[in-house]
Amino acid sequence: MTSTLWRRLLAEFAGTALLVTAVVSSGIMATTLAPDQVGLQLLANSITTAFTLGTLILIFGPVSGAHFNPVVSAADWFLGRRAGTGLTAGSLGAYGVAQILGGIAGAVLAHLMFDLAAIDFAGKERAAWHLWVGEVVATSGLVLLIFALARSGRASVAPAAVGAYIGAASWFTSSTSFANPAVTIGRAFSDTFAGIAPTSVPGFILAQLAGLALGVGLLTALYPDAGAAADQVVVPAEPAATGNQGPPTSRADRRRSPGRPPPSSHQLDEGHLGAASADSTVPGKPSVLFVCRHDAGGSQLAAGWLRQLAGDTVVVRSAGSAPARQVDPAAAVAMWEVGIDITGQVPTLLRHATAASAEVIITIGCHSDLPDLPGGRHENWDLDDPAGLGVEAIRPIRDEIRNRVEQLLAELRRTPGNTP
């Protein structure tokens, strides 16, 4: 076991344990303070669970992705297989074990805090078809939410969104939304408000697996390339090691960091003055700057093509007035299909000095969104924005950008004084 995997498993164990501790403990406290008021007990339990889950995702997300749920981990592995992202099969098994052990430990910890027997198997039967339907709904919705957030580049809001969903599902599903095999098993060790009889556990887990299948099916229909973003579930984890970024096929052990947050200002102005990069002006080498608003899609596709086709004969940069946190995952997959890895690129803030140093500035589908740019030659390539599109929709944009980059490179080679 690598040291990095050990850290991730510890995060999954601790996070799942604390989640179950919160679920069980809040149930104990609610029944103590509000006996015979089941609605108030459920309210206290659901609110505590929602807030705790969001907080735990913030704490452990950068380490392990904060799955805390074998269903989420299984979806991450299954959807990421073809794209070369997400968990490996070995990591999936290890995650599942850590999560289940964490769930049991969480129930024990809750009992110890309230001076109860460490283990007291639940006697509350929850075996009925309508409860299983509730679990299917709760689990499929959770899977759909998490991967829709990741695929649309909104993984940063997962702590609030996932917590809110689980809290709400406690009320709108008949099962009160367990939606998690590890939590279900952990709750079987507690004969309290949150408990579930061990004999009811298999039915709930089967319903959760059915919810997993339904959720994955909906994702496949709505987001055909959802697996491209499997590395961003639930929260993008830190890189496993320092050094060069691996290609998309190196899977979960090379998870990317989310990068820096976007700037507070979305305008190019004198406040963004800064020194251009060291290689921005090289004698005999033309300098090309590709610009789009978020520097996550079109500009990265163009820069990737020019670096590939021109080698070190052209200084290539890209930037945006409101840079995203990361390169669009589907755009990265589309480029990987043609042998170009742009996963290591980081969206960059467009600075006045950087623009001024470029001989050629190409805006891609966003010229009207930007102020007047300094520098020499300006062009705007009126192309569709790849952001939010699937790999299949990005391929024609990618190929059109290649054609335009080839034309640009041919023109640069004909320009006196340039060495391409």
C-alpha positions in Angstrom: 0.0 0.0 0.0 1.4 3.4 -1.0 1.7 6.2 1.6 -0.7 8.2 -0.5 -3.4 5.5 -0.6 -2.9 5.1 3.2 -3.7 8.7 3.7 -6.8 8.5 1.5 -8.1 5.4 3.3 -7.6 7.1 6.6 -9.6 10.1 5.4 -12.4 7.9 4.2 -12.4 5.9 7.4 -12.4 9.0 9.6 -14.9 10.9 7.5 -17.4 8.0 7.4 -16.9 7.4 11.1 -17.7 11.1 12.0 -20.7 11.1 9.7 -22.2 8.1 11.4 -21.3 9.6 14.8 -23.3 12.7 13.9 -26.3 10.7 12.6 -26.5 8.5 15.7 -25.5 11.1 18.3 -28.0 13.7 17.0 -30.7 11.0 17.1 -29.8 10.2 20.7 -29.8 13.9 21.7 -33.1 14.6 19.9 -35.0 11.8 21.6 -33.5 12.9 25.0 -34.6 16.5 24.6 -37.8 16.0 22.7 -39.3 12.7 23.7 -42.5 11.6 21.9 -42.0 14.3 19.2 -40.9 12.3 16.2 -41.1 15.2 13.8 -38.9 17.4 15.9 -36.5 14.5 16.3 -36.2 14.0 12.6 -35.7 17.7 12.0 -32.9 17.8 14.5 -31.3 14.7 13.0 -31.6 15.8 9.4 -30.2 19.3 10.0 -27.3 17.9 12.0 -26.5 15.3 9.3 -26.6 17.9 6.5 -24.3 20.4 8.2 -21.9 17.7 9.3 -21.7 16.1 5.9 -20.9 19.4 4.2 -18.2 20.1 6.8 -16.6 16.7 6.5 -16.4 17.0 2.7 -14.6 20.3 3.2 -12.2 18.7 5.7 -11.4 15.4 3.9 -12.3 16.2 0.3 -8.8 17.4 -0.7 -7.3 14.2 0.6 -9.5 11.4 -0.6 -12.4 13.0 -2.5 -14.6 12.6 0.5 -16.8 9.8 -0.9 -17.7 8.3 2.5 -20.0 6.0 0.6 -19.3 2.8 -1.3 -22.1 3.7 -3.8 -20.3 6.9 -4.8 -17.0 5.1 -5.0 -18.5 2.4 -7.2 -20.0 5.0 -9.5 -16.6 6.8 -9.7 -14.9 3.6 -10.7 -17.5 2.5 -13.2 -17.9 5.8 -15.0 -14.2 6.6 -15.0 -13.1 3.3 -16.6 -13.3 4.3 -20.3 -12.0 7.8 -19.7 -9.1 6.5 -17.6 -10.1 8.6 -14.6 -11.6 7.9 -11.2 -10.7 5.0 -8.8 -9.0 1.9 -9.8 -10.6 -1.5 -9.0 -8.1 -2.0 -6.2 -8.7 1.4 -4.7 -12.5 0.8 -4.9 -12.2 -2.3 -2.8 -10.0 -0.5 -0.2 -12.3 2.5 -0.1 -15.3 0.2 0.6 -13.6 -1.6 3.5 -12.4 1.7 5.0 -15.9 3.2 4.7 -17.7 0.2 6.3 -15.2 0.0 9.1 -15.6 3.7 9.6 -19.4 3.4 9.8 -19.2 0.8 12.5 -16.6 2.8 14.4 -18.8 5.9 14.2 -21.7 4.1 15.9 -19.4 2.9 18.7 -18.1 6.4 19.2 -21.6 7.9 19.5 -22.5 5.3 22.1 -19.4 5.9 24.1 -20.1 9.7 24.1 -23.6 9.1 25.6 -22.5 6.4 28.1 -24.2 3.6 26.3 -23.0 0.1 25.5 -20.4 0.3 22.8 -22.3 -2.1 20.6 -26.1 -2.5 20.8 -27.6 -4.0 17.7 -30.7 -2.2 16.5 -34.1 -3.7 16.8 -36.0 -1.3 14.5 -37.3 -3.2 11.5 -37.2 -1.2 8.2 -38.2 -4.0 5.8 -41.0 -2.8 3.4 -41.2 -2.3 -0.3 -42.1 1.4 -0.1 -39.0 2.0 2.1 -36.8 0.3 -0.6 -38.4 2.6 -3.2 -37.4 5.5 -1.1 -33.8 4.3 -1.0 -33.7 3.8 -4.7 -34.9 7.4 -5.2 -32.5 8.8 -2.5 -29.4 7.0 -3.8 -30.0 7.6 -7.6 -30.5 11.3 -6.9 -27.3 11.5 -4.9 -25.3 9.9 -7.6 -26.8 12.1 -10.2 -26.1 15.2 -8.2 -22.5 14.5 -7.4 -21.5 13.6 -11.0 -23.5 16.4 -12.6 -21.6 18.8 -10.3 -18.3 17.3 -11.3 -19.0 17.2 -15.0 -20.2 20.8 -15.1 -17.1 22.1 -13.3 -19.0 22.9 -10.1 -17.4 20.3 -7.7 -16.5 23.2 -5.4 -20.1 23.6 -4.4 -20.4 19.9 -3.5 -20.1 20.3 0.2 -23.2 22.6 0.4 -25.1 20.8 -2.4 -24.6 17.2 -1.1 -25.3 18.2 2.5 -28.5 20.0 1.4 -29.7 17.1 -0.7 -29.2 14.5 2.1 -30.9 16.8 4.6 -33.9 17.3 2.2 -34.1 13.6 1.3 -34.5 12.8 4.9 -37.9 14.3 4.5 -39.0 13.6 1.0 -38.2 9.9 0.9 -40.0 7.2 2.9 -36.8 5.7 4.0 -35.4 9.0 5.5 -32.5 8.6 3.0 -29.8 6.3 4.2 -28.4 6.2 0.6 -25.2 4.7 1.8 -24.3 1.1 2.5 -21.5 2.0 4.9 -23.8 4.2 7.0 -26.6 1.6 6.8 -24.2 -1.1 8.3 -23.0 1.4 10.9 -26.5 2.3 12.0 -27.3 -1.4 12.5 -24.9 -1.3 15.5 -27.0 1.3 17.3 -30.4 0.5 18.9 -31.3 4.2 18.9 -33.4 6.7 16.9 -31.2 6.2 13.8 -30.9 2.4 14.1 -31.9 -0.2 11.6 -32.2 -3.9 12.4 -29.5 -6.1 11.0 -32.1 -8.2 9.2 -33.3 -5.0 7.4 -29.8 -4.1 6.2 -29.6 -6.4 3.1 -32.9 -5.0 1.7 -31.7 -1.5 2.1 -28.3 -2.2 0.5 -29.9 -4.0 -2.5 -32.2 -0.9 -2.9 -29.1 1.3 -2.8 -27.4 -0.7 -5.5 -30.5 -0.4 -7.6 -30.3 3.3 -7.0 -26.7 3.2 -8.1 -27.7 1.5 -11.4 -30.5 4.0 -12.0 -28.3 7.0 -11.2 -25.5 5.8 -13.5 -28.1 5.1 -16.3 -29.5 8.7 -16.0 -25.9 10.1 -16.0 -25.1 8.1 -19.2 -28.1 9.5 -20.9 -27.8 13.1 -19.6 -24.0 13.4 -19.5 -22.5 10.8 -21.8 -18.9 11.7 -20.9 -19.5 12.1 -17.1 -16.6 9.7 -16.5 -14.2 12.4 -17.8 -14.8 14.2 -14.5 -14.5 11.2 -12.2 -11.3 12.7 -10.7 -13.4 15.6 -9.4 -15.8 13.4 -7.2 -16.8 14.6 -4.6 -14.2 17.3 -4.2 -11.0 17.3 -6.3 -8.3 15.5 -4.4 -4.7 16.8 -4.1 -2.1 15.3 -6.5 -0.8 12.0 -5.3 2.8 13.1 -5.7 4.8 16.0 -6.9 6.3 16.1 -10.3 4.9 16.0 -13.8 1.2 15.4 -14.3 0.4 12.0 -15.7 -1.9 11.5 -18.6 -5.6 10.9 -18.1 -5.0 7.1 -18.3 -3.0 7.1 -15.1 -6.3 7.1 -13.1 -6.9 8.1 -9.5 -3.4 7.9 -8.1 -2.6 11.1 -10.0 -5.6 13.1 -9.0 -5.3 16.8 -9.9 -5.7 19.7 -7.5 -8.5 22.2 -8.3 -6.0 25.0 -8.8 -6.4 28.5 -7.4 -9.8 30.1 -7.1 -10.9 32.6 -9.8 -9.9 36.2 -9.3 -12.3 38.7 -7.7 -12.3 40.9 -10.8 -13.3 39.7 -14.2 -11.9 42.7 -16.1 -8.5 43.3 -17.7 -7.3 46.6 -16.3 -4.2 48.3 -15.0 -4.8 46.6 -11.7 -3.7 43.4 -13.4 -0.4 44.8 -14.6 2.4 42.3 -14.1 5.5 41.1 -15.6 5.1 38.7 -18.6 6.6 35.3 -18.3 10.3 34.9 -18.8 9.9 33.3 -22.3 7.3 35.8 -23.5 9.8 37.5 -25.8 12.5 35.4 -27.4 14.5 36.8 -30.3 13.5 35.1 -33.5 10.5 33.4 -31.9 7.0 34.7 -32.5 4.8 34.9 -29.5 1.1 33.8 -29.7 -1.5 34.4 -27.0 -4.9 32.6 -27.1 -7.6 34.2 -25.1 -11.1 33.0 -24.0 -13.0 34.1 -21.0 -12.3 31.2 -18.7 -9.1 29.8 -20.3 -10.5 26.3 -19.8 -11.7 25.2 -23.2 -11.1 26.9 -26.6 -7.9 28.7 -25.7 -6.4 25.5 -24.2 -7.4 23.5 -27.3 -5.7 26.0 -29.5 -2.6 26.4 -27.3 -2.3 22.6 -27.1 -2.4 22.3 -30.9 0.2 25.0 -31.5 2.6 23.6 -29.0 2.3 20.2 -30.6 2.7 21.5 -34.2 5.3 24.2 -33.7 7.4 22.6 -31.0 9.7 25.1 -29.4 9.7 27.4 -32.4 6.8 29.5 -31.1 6.2 30.9 -27.6 2.6 29.8 -26.8 0.5 31.1 -24.0 -3.2 31.2 -23.1 -5.2 33.3 -20.6 -8.7 34.4 -19.6 -10.3 37.4 -17.9 -12.1 35.1 -15.5 -10.0 31.9 -15.4 -11.7 28.7 -14.3 -10.3 26.5 -11.6 -9.1 23.8 -14.1 -9.1 22.8 -17.7 -12.5 21.5 -18.9 -12.3 17.7 -18.3 -14.1 16.9 -21.6 -11.7 19.1 -23.5 -8.8 17.4 -21.9 -10.2 14.0 -23.0 -10.8 15.2 -26.5 -7.2 16.3 -26.8 -5.9 13.1 -25.3 -7.6 11.2 -28.1 -5.3 12.9 -30.5 -2.2 12.4 -28.4 -2.0 15.8 -26.7 -2.0 16.1 -22.9 -3.3 19.4 -21.6 -4.2 18.1 -18.1 -1.2 19.9 -16.6 -2.2 23.3 -17.9 -3.7 25.8 -15.4 -6.1 28.5 -16.5 -4.3 31.8 -16.2 -5.4 35.4 -15.5 -5.1 37.7 -18.5 -2.6 40.4 -17.6 -2.0 43.6 -19.5 1.8 43.0 -19.7 1.2 39.5 -21.0 -1.1 40.8 -23.8 1.3 43.6 -24.6 4.2 41.3 -25.2 2.3 39.0 -27.6 2.9 39.5 -31.3 -0.4 37.7 -32.2 -3.5 37.6 -30.0 -6.2 35.2 -30.9 -9.5 35.5 -29.0 -11.8 32.5 -29.3 -15.5 33.1 -29.4 -15.3 35.9 -26.8 -13.9 39.0 -28.4 -17.0 41.1 -27.4 -16.5 40.0 -23.8 -13.1 41.5 -23.5 -11.8 45.1 -23.4 -9.4 46.4 -26.1 -6.2 44.4 -26.0 -2.8 45.8 -26.5 -0.1 44.3 -28.6 0.2 43.6 -32.3 -2.0 41.5 -34.6 -5.5 40.6 -33.3 -7.9 37.9 -34.6 -11.1 36.5 -33.3 -12.0 32.9 -34.1 -15.8 32.7 -34.0 -16.2 29.2 -32.6 -18.6 27.5 -30.2 -17.5 27.5 -26.6 -16.6 23.9 -25.6 -17.4 24.6 -21.9 -20.0 22.2 -20.6 -20.1 20.2 -23.9 -19.4 16.4 -24.1 -16.4 14.9 -25.8 -18.4 14.1 -28.9 -19.5 17.7 -29.3 -16.0 19.0 -28.7 -14.3 16.9 -31.4 -15.5 19.0 -34.4 -14.4 22.2 -32.5 -11.1 20.6 -31.7 -10.5 19.7 -35.4 -11.6 23.1 -36.6 -9.2 24.7 -34.2 -6.4 22.5 -35.6 -7.1 23.7 -39.1 -6.9 27.3 -38.0 -3.8 26.7 -36.0 -2.1 25.1 -39.0 -3.0 28.2 -41.1 -1.7 30.5 -38.4 1.6 28.5 -38.2 2.0 28.7 -42.0 1.6 32.4 -41.9 4.1 32.8 -39.0 6.6 30.8 -41.0 6.3 33.1 -44.0 6.8 36.2 -41.8 10.3 37.7 -42.1 12.3 37.5 -39.0 10.5 34.5 -37.5 12.2 31.1 -37.3 9.4 28.5 -37.3 
